[in-house]
Amino acid sequence: MFDTDNEQKRVELHEEKPKAGTEEAKFKRTIIGLCVGVGVLVVALILAVALFYMRQDHMEIIDDGDIHSSSEDDGGGLFGNPGKLTDVDPITPEQLEEEYANRPNTTPSDGANFERTMTNFLTVGDFEGLAAYLTEQGDIYGTPADEYAESMDDYGALIPMWRSDVQAALNIVNKSVDDYGAYFQNFSNPEILAATVAYAPLSTKLNAFKDYSALILPAAEKGENINLVEYEYGKKSSEMLSKVCKMSGETYMNVKSYDMEIKGHPVRVTVVMNSMGYYDPWSVQDLGGGLNPEIWNKTNIDSSGADINYRFSVDDVYFLSPPSELPSKEEHPDWFDEFGVYIGPIGGENATAELPATESAQGETPAGDAGVEAPAETGIPAES
């Protein structure tokens, strides 16, 4: 019934015959895949070798600093953590306290050298250098040696206080605060305070002094050697302190004075210790007679502020010129009081009370403005 031969032929006609080149294309794909895989492995191997040598170089740098590396014993192999921070034993707070407590003891020679160096910084107004010096010395100086404990200062305790003084001085000198009067009242070191008075801008000192007759002078230029030296009252120290207390109606614990030169004018800066143990500026006095107190006083400078052009401040218009000649204490001993302060004629013998010539901040008054002309102090030679 069925034509089996025809059915078989039809089936054979529907069978797909293999295409030419199929086996060859499959072989090529296999070869390409193998090549890509080998290439990736080669690149990975090169990167691994490079990373290994980079880590070896890093280990050498760290080990040269005597820092132990755990790369040999941490089992990390190629991807270990050489020179890790945990290899360095941390310093505990207790160890830091022990190091601080075991600083070298100081002797009188150490203290003398330290104070002399401080004066060298202050006499040229280098407060930044002094701040760095105090920071360095604070890590060196400890308590006094036992044999000197009763006779010398503990610089290890004083240095942090003096660093605070220097910071206050920088704030005043650089005019970086508003309430200058408050900053002037918190000095623990009288010499730092006296130098601050010398180098502080005139405007910062208007409300600084306890003595209203104090001279308010422009700042000495930074780097100008003011020849700072302490004035020794000797047996008259108690007398001077009593005089200050009586004048002010307040109780002070100590008085210190420092002689210096500002623009060639010898002056004396006096500071007093209040009941809290801090020093306040007391006064600035003329030692040579070349400064006119009618100009360099709080009342005069305050009143001139209303006439100063808004583009200027008192620091821009008041200048202190060097004196042409100063009276001699040897030739005129009656012109100086028992403390060496000048009390003679202003500007020299037979000098008139007429004020010196004036000049503005730029040498002339700004056009169209009612600016204050700044006084330029000039000493009047004494006539013989």
SULJOKA-V690677 format. One record per residue. RES is the residue in one letter. SS is DSSP state (alpha for helix, beta for strand, coil for the rest). PSI is psi in radians with two decimals (999 if undefined). D_LAST is the distance of its C-alpha to the last C-alpha in whole Angstrom. Layout:
# SULJOKA-V690677
res->RES ss->SS psi->PSI d_last->D_LAST
res->RES ss->SS psi->PSI d_last->D_LAST
This chain:
# SULJOKA-V690677
res->M ss->coil psi->-0.65 d_last->166
res->F ss->coil psi->2.50 d_last->162
res->D ss->coil psi->1.54 d_last->161
res->T ss->alpha psi->-0.54 d_last->159
res->D ss->alpha psi->-0.73 d_last->159
res->N ss->alpha psi->-0.68 d_last->157
res->E ss->alpha psi->-0.74 d_last->155
res->Q ss->alpha psi->-0.65 d_last->154
res->K ss->alpha psi->-0.69 d_last->153
res->R ss->alpha psi->-0.69 d_last->151
res->V ss->alpha psi->-0.73 d_last->149
res->E ss->alpha psi->-0.54 d_last->148
res->L ss->alpha psi->-0.53 d_last->147
res->H ss->alpha psi->-0.18 d_last->144
res->E ss->coil psi->2.33 d_last->143
res->E ss->coil psi->2.38 d_last->140
res->K ss->coil psi->2.45 d_last->139
res->P ss->coil psi->2.37 d_last->136
res->K ss->coil psi->2.66 d_last->134
res->A ss->coil psi->2.34 d_last->133
res->G ss->coil psi->0.03 d_last->130
res->T ss->alpha psi->-0.80 d_last->129
res->E ss->alpha psi->-0.64 d_last->129
res->E ss->alpha psi->-0.69 d_last->127
res->A ss->alpha psi->-0.71 d_last->124
res->K ss->alpha psi->-0.67 d_last->124
res->F ss->alpha psi->-0.72 d_last->124
res->K ss->alpha psi->-0.71 d_last->121
res->R ss->alpha psi->-0.67 d_last->119
res->T ss->alpha psi->-0.77 d_last->120
res->I ss->alpha psi->-0.77 d_last->118
res->I ss->alpha psi->-0.74 d_last->115
res->G ss->alpha psi->-0.74 d_last->114
res->L ss->alpha psi->-0.71 d_last->114
res->C ss->alpha psi->-0.77 d_last->112
res->V ss->alpha psi->-0.77 d_last->110
res->G ss->alpha psi->-0.76 d_last->110
res->V ss->alpha psi->-0.70 d_last->109
res->G ss->alpha psi->-0.76 d_last->106
res->V ss->alpha psi->-0.75 d_last->105
res->L ss->alpha psi->-0.69 d_last->105
res->V ss->alpha psi->-0.78 d_last->104
res->V ss->alpha psi->-0.77 d_last->100
res->A ss->alpha psi->-0.70 d_last->100
res->L ss->alpha psi->-0.72 d_last->101
res->I ss->alpha psi->-0.78 d_last->98
res->L ss->alpha psi->-0.68 d_last->95
res->A ss->alpha psi->-0.72 d_last->96
res->V ss->alpha psi->-0.76 d_last->96
res->A ss->alpha psi->-0.76 d_last->92
res->L ss->alpha psi->-0.66 d_last->91
res->F ss->alpha psi->-0.82 d_last->92
res->Y ss->alpha psi->-0.58 d_last->90
res->M ss->alpha psi->-0.73 d_last->87
res->R ss->alpha psi->-0.63 d_last->87
res->Q ss->alpha psi->-0.73 d_last->88
res->D ss->alpha psi->-0.76 d_last->84
res->H ss->alpha psi->-0.67 d_last->83
res->M ss->alpha psi->-0.72 d_last->84
res->E ss->alpha psi->-0.70 d_last->83
res->I ss->alpha psi->-0.78 d_last->79
res->I ss->alpha psi->-0.76 d_last->79
res->D ss->alpha psi->-0.51 d_last->81
res->D ss->alpha psi->-0.41 d_last->78
res->G ss->coil psi->0.30 d_last->76
res->D ss->coil psi->0.50 d_last->78
res->I ss->coil psi->2.08 d_last->80
res->H ss->coil psi->2.35 d_last->83
res->S ss->coil psi->2.45 d_last->86
res->S ss->coil psi->0.23 d_last->89
res->S ss->coil psi->-0.38 d_last->91
res->E ss->coil psi->-0.37 d_last->93
res->D ss->coil psi->0.13 d_last->94
res->D ss->coil psi->-0.04 d_last->94
res->G ss->coil psi->0.27 d_last->97
res->G ss->coil psi->-0.34 d_last->95
res->G ss->alpha psi->-2.47 d_last->97
res->L ss->alpha psi->-0.62 d_last->96
res->F ss->alpha psi->0.59 d_last->94
res->G ss->coil psi->-2.97 d_last->93
res->N ss->coil psi->1.30 d_last->89
res->P ss->coil psi->2.49 d_last->87
res->G ss->coil psi->0.48 d_last->84
res->K ss->coil psi->2.70 d_last->84
res->L ss->alpha psi->-0.50 d_last->81
res->T ss->alpha psi->-0.17 d_last->83
res->D ss->alpha psi->-0.40 d_last->84
res->V ss->coil psi->2.20 d_last->80
res->D ss->coil psi->2.17 d_last->80
res->P ss->coil psi->2.64 d_last->78
res->I ss->coil psi->2.19 d_last->75
res->T ss->coil psi->2.77 d_last->75
res->P ss->alpha psi->-0.60 d_last->73
res->E ss->alpha psi->-0.68 d_last->73
res->Q ss->alpha psi->-0.68 d_last->73
res->L ss->alpha psi->-0.73 d_last->69
res->E ss->alpha psi->-0.66 d_last->68
res->E ss->alpha psi->-0.74 d_last->70
res->E ss->alpha psi->-0.71 d_last->67
res->Y ss->alpha psi->-0.73 d_last->64
res->A ss->alpha psi->-0.44 d_last->65
res->N ss->coil psi->0.36 d_last->65
res->R ss->coil psi->2.69 d_last->62
res->P ss->coil psi->2.47 d_last->60
res->N ss->coil psi->2.60 d_last->59
res->T ss->beta psi->2.69 d_last->55
res->T ss->coil psi->2.93 d_last->53
res->P ss->alpha psi->-0.62 d_last->50
res->S ss->alpha psi->-0.62 d_last->49
res->D ss->alpha psi->-0.79 d_last->50
res->G ss->alpha psi->-0.71 d_last->48
res->A ss->alpha psi->-0.73 d_last->45
res->N ss->alpha psi->-0.67 d_last->45
res->F ss->alpha psi->-0.83 d_last->46
res->E ss->alpha psi->-0.61 d_last->43
res->R ss->alpha psi->-0.71 d_last->41
res->T ss->alpha psi->-0.68 d_last->43
res->M ss->alpha psi->-0.79 d_last->42
res->T ss->alpha psi->-0.66 d_last->38
res->N ss->alpha psi->-0.64 d_last->38
res->F ss->alpha psi->-0.75 d_last->40
res->L ss->alpha psi->-0.62 d_last->38
res->T ss->coil psi->-0.27 d_last->35
res->V ss->coil psi->0.15 d_last->36
res->G ss->coil psi->0.44 d_last->37
res->D ss->coil psi->1.33 d_last->41
res->F ss->alpha psi->-0.55 d_last->43
res->E ss->alpha psi->-0.78 d_last->46
res->G ss->alpha psi->-0.66 d_last->46
res->L ss->alpha psi->-0.67 d_last->45
res->A ss->alpha psi->-0.77 d_last->48
res->A ss->alpha psi->-0.69 d_last->51
res->Y ss->alpha psi->-0.76 d_last->49
res->L ss->alpha psi->-0.66 d_last->50
res->T ss->alpha psi->-0.75 d_last->54
res->E ss->alpha psi->-0.80 d_last->54
res->Q ss->alpha psi->-0.48 d_last->53
res->G ss->alpha psi->-0.46 d_last->55
res->D ss->coil psi->-0.15 d_last->58
res->I ss->coil psi->-0.80 d_last->57
res->Y ss->coil psi->2.28 d_last->56
res->G ss->coil psi->-2.73 d_last->58
res->T ss->coil psi->2.78 d_last->58
res->P ss->beta psi->2.63 d_last->56
res->A ss->coil psi->2.66 d_last->59
res->D ss->alpha psi->-0.71 d_last->61
res->E ss->alpha psi->-0.23 d_last->59
res->Y ss->alpha psi->0.11 d_last->55
res->A ss->coil psi->-0.54 d_last->57
res->E ss->coil psi->-0.22 d_last->55
res->S ss->coil psi->-0.07 d_last->52
res->M ss->coil psi->2.82 d_last->50
res->D ss->coil psi->2.67 d_last->50
res->D ss->coil psi->1.63 d_last->53
res->Y ss->alpha psi->-0.48 d_last->52
res->G ss->alpha psi->-0.54 d_last->55
res->A ss->alpha psi->-0.51 d_last->55
res->L ss->alpha psi->-0.59 d_last->51
res->I ss->alpha psi->-0.78 d_last->51
res->P ss->alpha psi->-0.61 d_last->53
res->M ss->alpha psi->-0.69 d_last->51
res->W ss->alpha psi->-0.55 d_last->48
res->R ss->alpha psi->-0.66 d_last->50
res->S ss->alpha psi->-0.67 d_last->50
res->D ss->alpha psi->-0.78 d_last->46
res->V ss->alpha psi->-0.66 d_last->46
res->Q ss->alpha psi->-0.69 d_last->48
res->A ss->alpha psi->-0.71 d_last->47
res->A ss->alpha psi->-0.75 d_last->43
res->L ss->alpha psi->-0.70 d_last->45
res->N ss->alpha psi->-0.65 d_last->46
res->I ss->alpha psi->-0.88 d_last->43
res->V ss->alpha psi->-0.67 d_last->41
res->N ss->coil psi->0.02 d_last->44
res->K ss->coil psi->0.81 d_last->44
res->S ss->coil psi->0.13 d_last->48
res->V ss->coil psi->3.00 d_last->49
res->D ss->coil psi->-0.85 d_last->48
res->D ss->coil psi->1.42 d_last->47
res->Y ss->alpha psi->-0.62 d_last->44
res->G ss->alpha psi->-0.71 d_last->43
res->A ss->alpha psi->-0.67 d_last->47
res->Y ss->alpha psi->-0.52 d_last->46
res->F ss->alpha psi->-0.28 d_last->42
res->Q ss->coil psi->0.14 d_last->44
res->N ss->coil psi->0.73 d_last->47
res->F ss->beta psi->2.28 d_last->45
res->S ss->coil psi->-0.34 d_last->46
res->N ss->coil psi->2.06 d_last->43
res->P ss->alpha psi->-0.55 d_last->40
res->E ss->alpha psi->-0.72 d_last->38
res->I ss->alpha psi->-0.69 d_last->40
res->L ss->alpha psi->-0.76 d_last->39
res->A ss->alpha psi->-0.72 d_last->35
res->A ss->alpha psi->-0.62 d_last->36
res->T ss->alpha psi->-0.71 d_last->38
res->V ss->alpha psi->-0.70 d_last->35
res->A ss->alpha psi->-0.71 d_last->33
res->Y ss->alpha psi->-0.03 d_last->35
res->A ss->coil psi->2.46 d_last->37
res->P ss->coil psi->2.63 d_last->37
res->L ss->alpha psi->-0.73 d_last->35
res->S ss->alpha psi->-0.45 d_last->38
res->T ss->alpha psi->-0.24 d_last->39
res->K ss->alpha psi->0.04 d_last->37
res->L ss->coil psi->-0.58 d_last->37
res->N ss->coil psi->0.41 d_last->39
res->A ss->coil psi->-0.52 d_last->39
res->F ss->coil psi->2.49 d_last->36
res->K ss->coil psi->-0.53 d_last->37
res->D ss->coil psi->2.03 d_last->34
res->Y ss->coil psi->-0.20 d_last->34
res->S ss->coil psi->0.06 d_last->30
res->A ss->coil psi->2.49 d_last->30
res->L ss->coil psi->2.32 d_last->28
res->I ss->coil psi->1.88 d_last->30
res->L ss->coil psi->2.65 d_last->29
res->P ss->coil psi->2.85 d_last->31
res->A ss->coil psi->2.53 d_last->33
res->A ss->coil psi->2.62 d_last->31
res->E ss->coil psi->2.43 d_last->33
res->K ss->coil psi->2.31 d_last->36
res->G ss->coil psi->-0.30 d_last->36
res->E ss->coil psi->2.18 d_last->32
res->N ss->coil psi->1.98 d_last->31
res->I ss->coil psi->0.04 d_last->29
res->N ss->coil psi->0.93 d_last->29
res->L ss->coil psi->2.21 d_last->31
res->V ss->beta psi->2.46 d_last->31
res->E ss->beta psi->2.39 d_last->32
res->Y ss->beta psi->2.17 d_last->30
res->E ss->coil psi->2.03 d_last->32
res->Y ss->coil psi->-0.43 d_last->32
res->G ss->alpha psi->-2.27 d_last->34
res->K ss->alpha psi->-0.26 d_last->36
res->K ss->alpha psi->0.09 d_last->34
res->S ss->alpha psi->-0.80 d_last->36
res->S ss->alpha psi->-0.64 d_last->38
res->E ss->alpha psi->-0.75 d_last->35
res->M ss->alpha psi->-0.72 d_last->34
res->L ss->alpha psi->-0.74 d_last->37
res->S ss->alpha psi->-0.67 d_last->38
res->K ss->alpha psi->-0.75 d_last->35
res->V ss->alpha psi->-0.78 d_last->36
res->C ss->alpha psi->-0.70 d_last->39
res->K ss->alpha psi->-0.71 d_last->39
res->M ss->alpha psi->-0.67 d_last->36
res->S ss->alpha psi->-0.39 d_last->39
res->G ss->coil psi->0.22 d_last->42
res->E ss->coil psi->2.88 d_last->44
res->T ss->coil psi->2.13 d_last->45
res->Y ss->coil psi->2.66 d_last->43
res->M ss->coil psi->-0.42 d_last->44
res->N ss->beta psi->2.81 d_last->41
res->V ss->beta psi->2.39 d_last->37
res->K ss->beta psi->2.49 d_last->36
res->S ss->beta psi->2.56 d_last->32
res->Y ss->beta psi->2.22 d_last->31
res->D ss->beta psi->2.51 d_last->28
res->M ss->beta psi->3.01 d_last->27
res->E ss->beta psi->2.23 d_last->25
res->I ss->beta psi->2.00 d_last->26
res->K ss->coil psi->0.62 d_last->25
res->G ss->coil psi->-0.14 d_last->22
res->H ss->beta psi->2.08 d_last->21
res->P ss->beta psi->2.23 d_last->22
res->V ss->beta psi->2.88 d_last->24
res->R ss->beta psi->2.15 d_last->27
res->V ss->beta psi->2.17 d_last->30
res->T ss->beta psi->2.33 d_last->32
res->V ss->beta psi->2.64 d_last->36
res->V ss->beta psi->2.56 d_last->39
res->M ss->beta psi->2.19 d_last->43
res->N ss->coil psi->-3.13 d_last->45
res->S ss->coil psi->-0.27 d_last->48
res->M ss->coil psi->-0.06 d_last->50
res->G ss->coil psi->0.13 d_last->48
res->Y ss->coil psi->2.68 d_last->46
res->Y ss->beta psi->2.44 d_last->42
res->D ss->beta psi->2.58 d_last->41
res->P ss->beta psi->2.26 d_last->37
res->W ss->beta psi->-1.00 d_last->35
res->S ss->beta psi->2.91 d_last->32
res->V ss->beta psi->2.18 d_last->29
res->Q ss->beta psi->2.55 d_last->25
res->D ss->beta psi->2.21 d_last->22
res->L ss->coil psi->-0.21 d_last->20
res->G ss->coil psi->-0.23 d_last->17
res->G ss->coil psi->0.17 d_last->16
res->G ss->coil psi->0.08 d_last->17
res->L ss->coil psi->2.30 d_last->20
res->N ss->coil psi->1.94 d_last->21
res->P ss->coil psi->-0.28 d_last->24
res->E ss->coil psi->-0.34 d_last->25
res->I ss->coil psi->-0.88 d_last->26
res->W ss->coil psi->1.08 d_last->27
res->N ss->coil psi->2.80 d_last->30
res->K ss->alpha psi->-0.78 d_last->33
res->T ss->alpha psi->-0.82 d_last->34
res->N ss->alpha psi->-0.80 d_last->32
res->I ss->alpha psi->-0.69 d_last->33
res->D ss->alpha psi->-0.75 d_last->37
res->S ss->alpha psi->-0.48 d_last->37
res->S ss->alpha psi->-0.34 d_last->36
res->G ss->alpha psi->-0.54 d_last->39
res->A ss->alpha psi->-0.39 d_last->41
res->D ss->alpha psi->-0.11 d_last->39
res->I ss->coil psi->2.35 d_last->39
res->N ss->coil psi->2.51 d_last->42
res->Y ss->coil psi->-0.32 d_last->45
res->R ss->coil psi->-0.14 d_last->44
res->F ss->coil psi->2.82 d_last->41
res->S ss->coil psi->3.03 d_last->40
res->V ss->alpha psi->-0.46 d_last->36
res->D ss->alpha psi->-0.38 d_last->36
res->D ss->alpha psi->-0.25 d_last->37
res->V ss->alpha psi->-0.21 d_last->34
res->Y ss->coil psi->2.20 d_last->31
res->F ss->beta psi->2.66 d_last->29
res->L ss->coil psi->1.95 d_last->26
res->S ss->coil psi->2.61 d_last->23
res->P ss->coil psi->2.56 d_last->21
res->P ss->coil psi->2.56 d_last->18
res->S ss->coil psi->-0.53 d_last->15
res->E ss->coil psi->2.48 d_last->13
res->L ss->coil psi->2.55 d_last->13
res->P ss->coil psi->2.65 d_last->11
res->S ss->coil psi->2.28 d_last->12
res->K ss->coil psi->-0.57 d_last->14
res->E ss->coil psi->-0.69 d_last->14
res->E ss->coil psi->-0.53 d_last->10
res->H ss->coil psi->1.20 d_last->11
res->P ss->alpha psi->-0.44 d_last->15
res->D ss->alpha psi->-0.13 d_last->16
res->W ss->alpha psi->0.00 d_last->15
res->F ss->beta psi->2.44 d_last->18
res->D ss->coil psi->-3.09 d_last->22
res->E ss->coil psi->-0.30 d_last->24
res->F ss->coil psi->0.11 d_last->25
res->G ss->coil psi->0.14 d_last->22
res->V ss->coil psi->2.38 d_last->22
res->Y ss->beta psi->2.24 d_last->18
res->I ss->coil psi->0.22 d_last->19
res->G ss->coil psi->-2.90 d_last->15
res->P ss->coil psi->2.53 d_last->14
res->I ss->coil psi->2.17 d_last->15
res->G ss->coil psi->-0.05 d_last->13
res->G ss->coil psi->3.14 d_last->10
res->E ss->coil psi->2.40 d_last->8
res->N ss->coil psi->0.33 d_last->10
res->A ss->coil psi->2.57 d_last->12
res->T ss->coil psi->2.91 d_last->15
res->A ss->coil psi->0.07 d_last->19
res->E ss->coil psi->2.42 d_last->20
res->L ss->coil psi->2.65 d_last->22
res->P ss->coil psi->2.93 d_last->21
res->A ss->coil psi->2.70 d_last->23
res->T ss->beta psi->2.82 d_last->27
res->E ss->beta psi->2.73 d_last->29
res->S ss->coil psi->-3.11 d_last->33
res->A ss->coil psi->-0.58 d_last->35
res->Q ss->coil psi->0.25 d_last->36
res->G ss->coil psi->-0.16 d_last->33
res->E ss->coil psi->2.76 d_last->35
res->T ss->coil psi->2.28 d_last->37
res->P ss->coil psi->2.35 d_last->40
res->A ss->coil psi->2.34 d_last->42
res->G ss->coil psi->0.01 d_last->45
res->D ss->coil psi->2.61 d_last->43
res->A ss->coil psi->1.14 d_last->41
res->G ss->coil psi->2.69 d_last->39
res->V ss->coil psi->2.33 d_last->35
res->E ss->coil psi->2.21 d_last->32
res->A ss->beta psi->2.39 d_last->30
res->P ss->beta psi->2.33 d_last->27
res->A ss->beta psi->1.93 d_last->25
res->E ss->coil psi->2.28 d_last->22
res->T ss->coil psi->2.24 d_last->19
res->G ss->coil psi->2.52 d_last->15
res->I ss->coil psi->2.05 d_last->12
res->P ss->coil psi->2.46 d_last->9
res->A ss->coil psi->2.36 d_last->6
res->E ss->coil psi->2.35 d_last->4
res->S ss->coil psi->999 d_last->0
